[in-house]
Amino acid sequence: MRRHRSRRPFAFVRTLLATVALTAAAVAVPLESATVAAAASPTVTSGWNDFRCKPSAAHPRPVVLVHGTLENSFTNWWAFAPYLVNRGFCVYSFDYGKLPGIPTFHGLGPIEDSAAQLSRDVDRVLASTGASKVDIVGHSQGGMMPRYYLKFLGGAPKVNALVGLAPTNHGTTLSGLTRLLDVVPGARDVISAKAPGLTQQVAGSPFMNRLNEGGDTVPGVRYTVVMTKYDEVATPYTTGFLSGPNVRNVVLQDLCGIDLSEHLAAGTIDRLAFQETLNTLDPDHAKPATCASMVS
């Protein structure tokens, strides 16, 4: 009986991770198919991750895209990267938080290490393009993790703006599922050891407490947060908001009441989110994001 009880946390962890991975796979398959289709058209993907790209006077800052948890640099950005490229931006995306033996689904490693990798990626983009600063756009963990880079790794002087699409800025309850970490003995420790990037995003975690201690923002960086009321992953959705100067918090349904995007859609295909992001990247030509933006 004692042996049986000792295995319960591991069984729970395996079940939880398998469920998350299968859910992500179900979503990722059509996204990967769309990526392949987009790659077949050079007019769509021209310039994305092209280190020959030189920023124009109209768009002097390259854009670094940061994927979310259990996503990667292509499945997260197959729609948005071409959207920016077709508007004249130099655009780059990278994989981070990889774990051995887990292909495709990234963003699981320690967030501190992921932020250090982002630092290297930004330096590579700056060296290639000759730009003095980048703009960063991230989804979910990818909208929160760059804040660690800005706050603790000296990234602020290299970044003009950070746009978070459904970011986990103050942690998440995962629609209440994170309570299972405390109900099942040993579950939190096992998941933290196997995939620390998951438990670090739980509301109230030591990582979250350190990230937000002393304020949400750093001087010199502009922040835009785009959330959806229907988010089932970054919950409650209001925890994604930031406080501080140079912050704009946006709720998609305040822009268009019929927008039904949930967490994944808000960071991958939502045209309102695209327009709000574009307004931050190119404020001199900002346009109101309305229901009409959903079909433009």
Steps between C-alpha positions, in 0.01 A plus 500: 500500500783737582657437159168562324457839668852608412424456131186713499673837442692357207186351349324833540790688342514261205127537447509878529793544266355251252169684499669835445722360226213330319290813517787704361560242230139513391534873452852493359428256214279740303736786581796305369302418186433869455870570550595257226245658269629849577858390442405394149434864412816716492286815497365407844815391681755722327708671767388297803815392685703643213821632653568694182203725579585862575246717678352783297463862604126437537557198726844547656464238774502125431227299670582196713209258547499283815277191501298367791512186713466174305534696176792575270632776279293391200168370630452811710587748226398344166236772451644801683857487368391529134253772605793710623735407216243610246492838673874552469639376834807284555359210707670224700383212715692245706433185699575512873446287808566169324511180702687184393280250323208742451492628142269776374355596841735749665495764772526237775849568635591741782374845409826661616688290243243586232548871572877457467444338162276791399785732592728316259234500229448876532875561482516289185220698337655833596839395364347379175273794433713781642201626696542650846178355641241232429131469568386176664162333451423194711209266558414353842831415673665679209331823603609463860848347477656802322421704810760293685749587225413869528511509879789273593716435192563854377256486210323831553747718300460263203119493488262773392170322561362173635162374383349214699218304339311318778813505721533329837638814660385429856467127473199286426255272676444311172124521553548356849705196394814621677332413830570136414868572558426537870234230522715219359802437725829564324343616173649849509850370571487241223371741235748768612783249451376379162362822346576800723361745246152374590499540876692829485194649329262403779360799686694559822806300395841620623588591141189714459555669834856594404403615150235741625663616821573870485276571202387352171696719260843646442576854379542566130285214367144534368260219592182378334296213642220342296268268694178316426214445744473145367852401596498156660878473547616839634238530773348712629561703185549819701823361646660562163470876544802709594522809718742783445593778261492442126250214536193436284270218609251386237208255518397365160131497586516872589606560141247264347235328709461209258867397519497149646873430496635291786862466610651336192306702243587828675868430440492341157216612272295780656499800266407742777810389689700539179378858456565597861851357470560686176384821668772454763769416246405788270324761717532774239260308276274349765144414404211421736448129549129433447280212392592594144861406580393138534443470126757748370 
